[in-house]
Amino acid sequence: MTRKQKRLSVVAGGLAFLGAATGLTFYALGQKASYFYMPADLTNASLQPGQRIRLGGLVEKGTIERGQGATVAFSVTDNQKQVKVTYTGILPDLFREEQGVITEGTFRPDGVFVADSVLAKHDENYMPKEVAESLKSKGVWQESKSD
């Protein structure tokens, strides 16, 4: 093998390795992708059974129900549609009615969203970006003006 052939085989091997690493990275990221939806968006969405999504909106007033142990049921709304959510675990301290929330999980066959994580807004002026943009576009939520 000549020197040029050795160099070419090293470069080709390096490119093959980088291609394989890139392919595996995209495959792994594709498996972990969770798409964001508001309750009204779900009517047009074609979700696969067991597909993980992020569901965002406001916790609907009067829907928080504490179950046995750490199970909590509540509804997430965008003031157009509501989605019933169940969550088993410790809720964030700032979780309450009419506040922004993002839940991540899957739908049961009966249409109830089973969340395995719940994120709540963390102060008076913050709402998750996706939730704020979607609520603003629907005219439901407006930023408060600071003096």
C-alpha positions in Angstrom: 0.0 0.0 0.0 1.4 3.4 -0.9 1.5 6.4 1.3 -1.3 8.1 -0.6 -3.5 5.0 -0.2 -2.8 4.8 3.5 -3.8 8.4 4.0 -6.9 8.0 1.9 -8.0 4.9 3.9 -7.4 6.8 7.2 -9.5 9.8 5.9 -12.3 7.4 4.6 -12.3 5.6 8.0 -12.6 8.9 9.9 -15.4 10.0 7.7 -17.2 6.7 8.2 -16.8 7.0 12.0 -18.1 10.6 12.0 -21.1 9.6 9.8 -22.0 6.7 12.1 -21.7 8.9 15.2 -23.9 11.6 13.6 -26.5 9.0 12.6 -26.6 7.5 16.1 -26.9 11.0 17.7 -29.8 11.9 15.5 -31.5 8.6 16.1 -31.1 9.0 19.9 -32.4 12.5 19.8 -35.4 11.5 17.7 -36.3 8.9 20.3 -36.4 11.5 23.1 -38.2 14.2 21.3 -41.4 15.4 23.0 -43.6 17.7 21.0 -45.4 20.6 22.6 -49.2 21.0 22.4 -51.9 23.2 23.8 -55.3 21.5 24.5 -56.9 23.0 21.3 -54.0 21.8 19.2 -54.7 18.2 20.1 -57.9 18.1 18.0 -55.8 18.3 14.8 -52.8 16.3 16.1 -52.2 12.8 14.9 -50.6 11.2 18.0 -49.4 7.6 18.0 -50.5 5.4 21.0 -47.9 5.9 23.8 -46.3 8.9 22.1 -44.7 11.3 24.6 -45.7 14.9 24.4 -45.6 18.1 26.4 -49.0 19.5 27.2 -49.1 23.2 28.3 -51.6 25.7 29.3 -53.3 27.0 32.5 -54.5 24.9 35.4 -58.2 25.2 35.1 -59.9 26.8 38.2 -61.8 24.3 40.4 -60.3 21.1 38.8 -57.6 20.1 41.2 -58.5 16.9 43.0 -56.2 15.2 45.4 -56.4 11.4 45.3 -54.9 8.6 47.3 -51.3 9.1 48.2 -49.5 11.6 45.9 -52.0 11.3 43.0 -53.5 14.5 41.8 -56.0 15.1 39.0 -56.5 18.5 37.3 -57.4 20.0 33.9 -55.1 22.0 31.7 -56.9 24.6 29.5 -56.1 27.2 26.9 -59.7 28.6 27.5 -60.9 26.9 24.3 -60.5 23.2 25.3 -59.6 21.3 28.4 -57.6 18.1 28.9 -57.9 16.0 32.1 -54.5 15.2 33.6 -53.4 12.8 36.3 -50.0 13.0 38.0 -48.5 10.9 40.8 -45.7 12.6 42.6 -44.9 15.8 44.4 -46.1 18.9 42.6 -44.0 22.0 42.4 -44.6 24.4 45.3 -45.9 27.1 42.9 -48.5 24.8 41.3 -51.9 26.3 41.6 -55.1 27.1 39.7 -55.0 29.6 36.8 -51.2 29.4 36.6 -49.0 28.3 33.6 -48.0 24.7 33.6 -46.2 22.3 31.3 -46.8 18.5 31.8 -45.0 15.7 30.0 -46.3 12.3 29.5 -48.7 10.2 27.4 -52.5 9.7 26.8 -54.4 6.7 28.2 -56.9 5.1 25.9 -59.8 6.9 27.7 -58.3 10.3 26.8 -56.8 11.2 30.1 -53.3 12.6 30.0 -50.9 10.7 32.4 -48.1 13.1 33.3 -44.8 11.9 34.7 -43.4 15.5 35.1 -45.1 18.8 35.9 -43.4 22.2 35.6 -45.0 25.3 37.0 -44.1 29.0 36.5 -41.6 30.2 39.0 -42.5 33.8 39.7 -45.1 36.5 39.0 -43.7 37.5 35.6 -42.6 34.2 34.1 -44.5 31.7 32.0 -42.9 29.0 29.9 -42.2 30.4 26.5 -44.3 28.0 24.5 -47.3 28.5 26.8 -47.0 32.3 26.7 -46.7 32.4 22.9 -49.7 30.2 22.4 -51.9 31.9 24.9 -50.9 35.4 23.5 -51.7 34.3 20.0 -55.2 33.2 21.2 -55.7 36.5 23.2 -56.0 34.7 26.5 -52.8 35.9 28.3 -51.1 39.3 28.2 -47.8 40.3 29.8 -48.2 42.6 32.8 -46.7 46.0 32.4 -43.9 46.9 34.9 -43.6 50.5 36.2 
